[in-house]
Amino acid sequence: MALFDEVKKYLRIDASDTGFDGEIQDLIDAAQMDLIEVGVDTLIVHAVSIDPLIKRAIVTYAKANFGYESDSADQLNESYLKIKIFLMNNPDYMAVVP
């Protein structure tokens, strides 16, 4: 299943509902860019077969930032931050700097 479709499923949006597709794609792009900005390897972030921890980070970011109001947004943002910190401190996920 493609990352977009999985994020949409986790947001509990029916696959046939395309009204939020732009926002969902923007959230995925923003999460990926945020991870890359802190040094996570671009190839890992954009891999066809996505790493489960990268996927969890992107899904958590999307759930925290989707829509206007969420009772759990603060908790989800905290969870995303913890995953991001782990990824940026784990050499297996870091970009190789020549």
N, C-alpha and C positions, 0 to 999 in steps of 0.2 A: 504494500500500500504506500502511495506517495506521501511525503511529509505533509503536504498541504491537506490531503484528505484525512490524515490522522489528527492533525491539529483541529480541523473542523469537527471531527467526531468527538474529541475531548472537550470542545466548546459546546457540545450537545446541539449542534446545528445539523439539520437534515441535509443529506448530500444534494438533494434537489433544490434546496434554498440557496440561491446565488447572490442574494442581496447583500451579504456581508463579505463576499469573496475578496474584494479589494482591501478591506480593513484587515482581514486575516492574513493576506499575503504581506501587507505592510508590517504586521506584527512579527511574522516569521523573518522577514528581511531585517527588521530592527534587532531582533534577538541574535540573528547570525552576525550582524555587524558588531554588536556589542561584545560578543565572544571573541571575534577576530581582533577587535580593538585592544583587548587585554592580553593578546598574545596566543590565543588558541589557534592552532593550525587551520588555515583556510581549507586545506584539502579534507581535513577531518570534519569541519563544520558543514561543508558542501558535498560530502560523500554521497554516492548513490545509495549505498547500504549504510544508513546512518547509525552511528554509535548510540546505544540506548541512553547513555548519560547526556549526550548532546541533545537527543530528542526530548528527554525529560526537561532539560533546561529551556528549550524552545517552547514546549507545551506550557510549562509553568509561567514563562514570560507572557505568553499569549493569554493565558487564563487571568493573569494579574492585570493585564492592560486592556482587555476586551470590553467594549461597552463603556458606559458612563459611570456606573456605580456598581460596586461589588462589596459585599460584607466581608469577604475574605481577601480583598486585594492586598492589604498590608501583610498578611500571613504568606500569601503567594509571592509577593515581592521579596520577603525575607528568605523564603525557600529558594527562589531564583538566585539571590545573592550568594547564598551558601554553596549552591552548585557551581556558580561562576567562580567563586574563590577556590573551590576544590580544583576545578579545571585549570585555572591559571597558575596553580601551584603544583600541578602534576606534570612531570616532564614528558609523560606519554602523550599529552595533549598539546604541548607547546610547539610552536613553529620553530624550525631549525634556522638559526641565524648564522649565515656564513661568516 
